[in-house]
Amino acid sequence: MTVDHDLEEIVDLFAIGRPMRNAGLMPVKVATLPLRKAVAVVIEDWSDDKFRQLSAVIQRQAGPAIRSLDDIRHLYDCACADTGCHRRPARPADP
């Protein structure tokens, strides 16, 4: 199934703290902003901190959270291309 992502949808961006900073690894809300900006923050602003990129969670109001860095990168590519964006097809299960 393909689901459209509205790049202007307002979302909450969360980061999961490092174990030394937050023993419970509780998500910390970073900002509420359009999906287009949220993916840019993860890919551009957090590019020097790979752990932070991998620990990004984008909570959508209109659908499931976006937790995969691959999905965030895909949405970032769509935003840069300024095209409508569809969720990437599901990957085949590993054997």
SULZI-V611111 format. One line per field, one symbol per residue. psi: psi as a letter, one per 30 degrees, with the letter a starting at -180 (. if undefined). burial: 1 if it has 16 or more other ideal C-beta (glycine too) atoms within 10 Angstrom, else 0. A space follows every 10 residues. Layout:
psi: ???
burial: ???
This chain:
psi: kkkkkjffkk lkkkkklkef fjefhkkkke lklkeeeeee eeeefgffie eeefgkkjjk fgalljfkee eeeeeeeeee fhllkkkklk kkkk.
burial: 0000101000 1111111000 0000001001 0000111111 1110010000 0110111111 0000010000 0101110110 0000101000 00000
